[in-house]
Amino acid sequence: MNDTATETLSVVVERELPHAPEKIWRALTQPQLIEEWLMKSDFKPDVGHRFNLRGDWGGVLDCEVLAVEPNKKLSYTWNFDDAVNGLKSVVTWTLTPTSTGTHLRMEQAGFKPEQPQNYQGAKYGWQQFFAKLEQVLARAD
Amino acid sequence: MQTVPDEVFKSLADPTRRAIFERLIRDGEQTVRALTDHAGVSQPMVSKHLGILKQAGLVRDRPAGRLVHYSAEPKGLAPMIDWMRHYSAFWQGRFDRLEDLLKRMDQ
């Protein structure tokens, strides 16, 4: 996931937090804690587990756990199933211990809404497309 | 959470249209005929795709005699970029809440 394509157009948020990775991991993986800062969910830290995130605005996200490395890395799909405004993306959390706590990085990658039947075929096209987008925008000014 | 800028995403979700748009970005202004030579679909189909791209603000046309020249309008991508920025703002807000929670977990 570290290729140019995802670096270019994924959303990345990073922060230095004065807390141990183990504690942040609990906040990322325990449903009652997840609800306090993100959304209501029936999350379990098991690869393949399917869960929903329910937003205050009434939206329901369909998610599936993709990767679990306790205290280090967590990844899940973040899909919004809507014929018009559908979104298929992957959220990946990376926890890196530092001398003062933890460097927490969130990357939401793969903004590629399209009709479900086209999803697999279009997937790679979008990645290539996003890879070029930065150059395109640089020229747009 | 923001809705997707439909027109831009829909027009670029089609691989043929995306290829046409990318070609115009890469090689500059071209006629429908020149685009058709590379598109792998008929000229009426290329025209139809160009119409959809134009409606989404991604290409502009310049009639010259009997020919129409098309060029890319990269600024048309701006709604997509704005939409991504809203997601960034969403996550910044959630990180703030996460930090508050982590402080409370100390007590």
HADDOCK unambig.tbl for C-alpha pairs under 7 A between the chains (distance, minus, plus):
assign (segid A and resid 11 and name CA) (segid B and resid 84 and name CA) 6.92 0.50 0.50
assign (segid A and resid 11 and name CA) (segid B and resid 88 and name CA) 5.80 0.50 0.50
assign (segid A and resid 13 and name CA) (segid B and resid 91 and name CA) 6.90 0.50 0.50
assign (segid A and resid 13 and name CA) (segid B and resid 92 and name CA) 6.85 0.50 0.50
assign (segid A and resid 37 and name CA) (segid B and resid 94 and name CA) 5.96 0.50 0.50
assign (segid A and resid 37 and name CA) (segid B and resid 97 and name CA) 4.89 0.50 0.50
assign (segid A and resid 37 and name CA) (segid B and resid 98 and name CA) 5.13 0.50 0.50
assign (segid A and resid 37 and name CA) (segid B and resid 101 and name CA) 6.94 0.50 0.50
assign (segid A and resid 38 and name CA) (segid B and resid 94 and name CA) 6.01 0.50 0.50
assign (segid A and resid 85 and name CA) (segid B and resid 3 and name CA) 6.04 0.50 0.50
assign (segid A and resid 85 and name CA) (segid B and resid 4 and name CA) 5.39 0.50 0.50
assign (segid A and resid 85 and name CA) (segid B and resid 6 and name CA) 6.97 0.50 0.50
assign (segid A and resid 113 and name CA) (segid B and resid 9 and name CA) 6.88 0.50 0.50
assign (segid A and resid 114 and name CA) (segid B and resid 10 and name CA) 6.86 0.50 0.50
assign (segid A and resid 114 and name CA) (segid B and resid 13 and name CA) 5.55 0.50 0.50
assign (segid A and resid 122 and name CA) (segid B and resid 15 and name CA) 6.62 0.50 0.50
assign (segid A and resid 125 and name CA) (segid B and resid 15 and name CA) 6.97 0.50 0.50
assign (segid A and resid 136 and name CA) (segid B and resid 74 and name CA) 6.41 0.50 0.50
assign (segid A and resid 137 and name CA) (segid B and resid 74 and name CA) 6.51 0.50 0.50
assign (segid A and resid 140 and name CA) (segid B and resid 74 and name CA) 5.47 0.50 0.50
assign (segid A and resid 140 and name CA) (segid B and resid 75 and name CA) 5.72 0.50 0.50
